[in-house]
Amino acid sequence: MLVANPLLGPAALARVQAPVFHNWIPVCFVTWSGQVQQGVLVSITVKEIKFLNDLVSIMHGSVPLFHRKGCNYTSALRAALQTPSPSWIWEKDTGLLKLCVVCEISIMKSTILLLLLATVAWAKPFRQTGFLDFMLEDEGSGKEETEDKVFVPRPPIERPDVPEGPVCPFGCQCHLRVIQCSDLGLKNVPADIPSDASLLDLQNNKITEIREFDFKNLHILHALILVNNKITTIHPKAFTPMGKLQRLYLSKNFLKEMPVNMPKNLQELRIHENEIAKIKKSSFEGMTQVIVMELGTNPLKSVGIENGAFQDLKKLSYIRISDTNITAIPKGLPSSLSELHLDGNKITKVEAASLKGLNNLNKLGLSFNQISSVENATLVHVPHLRELHLDNNALVSVPPGLPEHKYIQVIYLHNNKIAAVGTEDFCPPSYNTKKAMYSGISLFSNPVPYWEVQPITFRCVFDRSAIQLGNYRKK
């Protein structure tokens, strides 16, 4: 059996004073690429050795194995690669130095150890190379070989400068212009936010202050999330660079007043669960694009909302001012409103004038207040109202104006003090005057004896299952 060691390049020639030739024996062998050939001594070139510079890969997949009998891959693998007397062959034409071993099939362990030691002794130090390095270098490990076997180092390869991409702040995750820096315990806004960011998430941190230049390069930011921090102050010019900001979430902080100079293109503002006690007339000045606004869970009072505070909100469609200390429906709300949520306040009475001009209102939430009465003609000012929530109040009778209202479909009156329900409290006398049938009426938990309620009372209800009556339990 004959083995050619491919691990020696031209550098090993200097160690050999004169070539030593060995008698070749007709053999078959398996090459490094797994091919079975017969009658030729084959070795791996230097360039192939460079590509297979992983030692383990070379030992297990690159050494040609030879066997005298039967040219097949299995028998070659079973061949024992041992000999007590190795010899060298130098091929002058190719410049390759080969270790040739005459192998006996019965001997195994000594030659495997010999090959392992030879590989470790003569293999070059491992040098990590990339794909481009492999393509750009010539044969022979990146050195030019002269006729006198003198090796001249190649000059370093100049590569074109590759522009660096945006830097992601430490600890954050950046993907497709979304910068997520939440839940990191940050005390300040990171300084190296990519300028092409579209959404910046800084919620659930420990930020206490928004400084003037925290957002200086974020000219195309669309959404800023600062929920659940410890923010007490915001610099008057902090939001100035963000001319395209559309969504600003400042909920669950410690702000005592509305931020000034908020972006004029803002469409959604959520600033509930803070410590804001006053809304100035200038708070929303010029913010004509706002559609959604959350102001609930603040220590607001009715006297703290200045007249005209909402006059510039021409496109406002949804507003929630819940769980505050206001005692009346705020005046001057924009006519564009479709949903008004005032649940959980201290409102005691619904005045007709407070809803004047809200022609587009579809849903009015007044649950969990202290309302004891609703003025006559109140519902006239909201002709397109579909839902009215007056549950968990102190009403003693069904609100007036329901039979005349053409579009109302859902009304919640449970958990009040209503003691009687008349046959014309909900439906008009004529069947064809109401444009939409009721789909939900709740009257449970009222002191009304439900067995005394006449069936004709609910003649304009779409389905009997839409009526909720129940026993009243005195507290």
Salt bridges, closest charged atoms under 4 A:
GLU91 OE2 - LYS98 NZ 2.23
ASP133 OD1 - ARG159 NH2 2.14
GLU137 OE1 - LYS50 NZ 2.86
GLU137 OE2 - ARG127 NH2 3.42
ASP138 OD2 - ARG154 NH1 2.60
GLU145 OE2 - LYS149 NZ 3.00
GLU212 OE1 - HIS235 NE2 3.64
ASP214 OD1 - ARG211 NE 3.10
GLU268 OE1 - ARG247 NE 3.33
GLU268 OE2 - ARG270 NE 2.47
GLU275 OE1 - LYS256 NZ 2.66
GLU294 OE2 - ARG270 NH1 3.33
GLU294 OE1 - HIS272 ND1 4.00
GLU294 OE2 - ARG320 NE 3.66
GLU306 OE2 - LYS278 NZ 3.75
GLU339 OE1 - HIS341 NE2 2.82
ASP343 OD2 - ARG320 NH1 3.81
ASP343 OD2 - HIS341 ND1 3.94
GLU375 OE2 - LYS349 NZ 3.55
GLU387 OE1 - LYS363 NZ 3.97
GLU387 OE1 - HIS389 NE2 2.94
ASP391 OD2 - HIS414 NE2 3.59
